[in-house]
Amino acid sequence: MKDRMKVPLFDLTRQYENLKKDVLKKLDAVFTSGNVVMGSNVKSLEKEISNYLGSKYAISVANGSDALRLSVKALDIKNGDYVITTPYTFFATVSAIVLNDAKPIFVDIEEKYYNIDLDQVEDVLNNHPEKEKIKAIIPVHLFGKSVDLERLEKIKKKYNIKIIEDAAQSIGSVWHYSNGEKKLTGTVGNFGIYSFFPTKNLGGYGDGGMVVTNDEYLADRIRRLRVHGSSKKYFHEEVGYNSRLDEVQAAILRIKLKKLDEYIDKRIKKAKNYEELFQSHELDKHIDFPAYFNNRTHVYHQYVITLKDPKYRDKLKSYLNEYGIGTSIYYPLGLHLQKCFADLGYKEGDFPVTEKASKSSLALPMFPELTKKEQEYVVKVIKQFFKK
Ligand SMILES: Cc1ncc(COP(=O)(O)O)c(C=O)c1O
């Protein structure tokens, strides 16, 4: 191929070019005020996020991992309790359970969709030998794709079980109910959590996170836990953490929140474009692509394809790298097989869909500023790979 290009997996600098003036103005105001941690921008961001999501309370924290860890603690989940979750997720979903001395019960993901399989969740809730110890479920809206929220709400009610939605990757994605209602990921559980890590659809220039809830008691509890368990300075009702959001991140996130829907629309367009390009080059023989651009059930935090034959995955990754194209593997090893969780007693073969996904999936470049030309190049190089 003659004209080689460089196409990154993700590029924050292009977005900055468009936001620079606003960002620098806001930052100057923060630095001039001298109020740099949990000030007026943090308060406003919390209000704006709760309005955007339609959730009563939004409490900012230092990152998405803390949002999870504090949520588990706020539900009084502790040693001897079990929490159901997926082994095909970012590590923090599961470490939040273990760091609270509780035990994860893994359930496999759905073929193709890669979200937790709710049939299997119900099976565990009905048939696990110690089912009375199961206190919560942490479903993950993986890669930006909503879990069936209507079903999740039914499970929550039927089994009287707590739910923490890990919406770290999926802010703004929507589930459509059979009665025509729409709800956003993160808003139907007892808690919903979000990450503002820079690569996220709503990302800062450092770490940041948010917990949302409709429950006043739980909101107060998170507010307390993020400042060493104290509601009144230097008086501590419980032992908490230091998990505060700073003004720099909040000021930047407020600018970007106004553009979030526009960014999501752009991602959806890129996803559609990838799909059309794959089809026109007959690459659907070799790869499955995520087909969820309808009605915003997928906001494409990551654009993850699946190689029909897993033996090509690593070879394709290296080939794309040779041609200047950034890719990533989310995730190369299921969490049930991680060394640090060996004492949970899981083994290879326990979760076949997760294990297959970790061997056959590949994330391609995806961000709102990605150009058509770049996408055409990515698809051309993939086509060339399969022609070899
Ligand atoms: C599914 C999921 N949960 C939790 C987190 C943790 O968020 P953070 O990186 O902000 O701690 C992430 C971040 O990558 C994530 O993808």
Ligand as a Chemical Component Dictionary entry (heavy atoms), coordinates in Angstrom:
data_LIG
# 
_chem_comp.id                   LIG 
_chem_comp.type                 NON-POLYMER 
_chem_comp.pdbx_formal_charge   0 
_chem_comp.three_letter_code    LIG 
# 
loop_
_chem_comp_atom.comp_id 
_chem_comp_atom.atom_id 
_chem_comp_atom.alt_atom_id 
_chem_comp_atom.type_symbol 
_chem_comp_atom.charge 
_chem_comp_atom.model_Cartn_x 
_chem_comp_atom.model_Cartn_y 
_chem_comp_atom.model_Cartn_z 
_chem_comp_atom.pdbx_ordinal 
LIG C1 C1 C 0 -16.088 -1.130 33.100 1  
LIG C2 C2 C 0 -15.223 -0.237 33.929 2  
LIG N1 N1 N 0 -15.442 -0.154 35.247 3  
LIG C3 C3 C 0 -14.706 0.636  36.037 4  
LIG C4 C4 C 0 -13.685 1.414  35.528 5  
LIG C5 C5 C 0 -12.831 2.205  36.451 6  
LIG O1 O1 O 0 -12.794 3.566  36.156 7  
LIG P1 P1 P 0 -11.505 4.437  36.481 8  
LIG O2 O2 O 0 -10.457 4.117  35.481 9  
LIG O3 O3 O 0 -12.014 5.848  36.360 10 
LIG O4 O4 O 0 -11.080 4.125  37.873 11 
LIG C6 C6 C 0 -13.423 1.386  34.158 12 
LIG C7 C7 C 0 -12.343 2.201  33.589 13 
LIG O5 O5 O 0 -11.646 1.855  32.678 14 
LIG C8 C8 C 0 -14.204 0.538  33.330 15 
LIG O6 O6 O 0 -13.989 0.447  32.026 16 
# 
loop_
_chem_comp_bond.comp_id 
_chem_comp_bond.atom_id_1 
_chem_comp_bond.atom_id_2 
_chem_comp_bond.value_order 
_chem_comp_bond.pdbx_ordinal 
LIG C1 C2 SING 1  
LIG C2 N1 SING 2  
LIG C2 C8 DOUB 3  
LIG N1 C3 DOUB 4  
LIG C3 C4 SING 5  
LIG C4 C5 SING 6  
LIG C4 C6 DOUB 7  
LIG C5 O1 SING 8  
LIG O1 P1 SING 9  
LIG P1 O2 DOUB 10 
LIG P1 O3 SING 11 
LIG P1 O4 SING 12 
LIG C6 C7 SING 13 
LIG C6 C8 SING 14 
LIG C7 O5 DOUB 15 
LIG C8 O6 SING 16 
# 
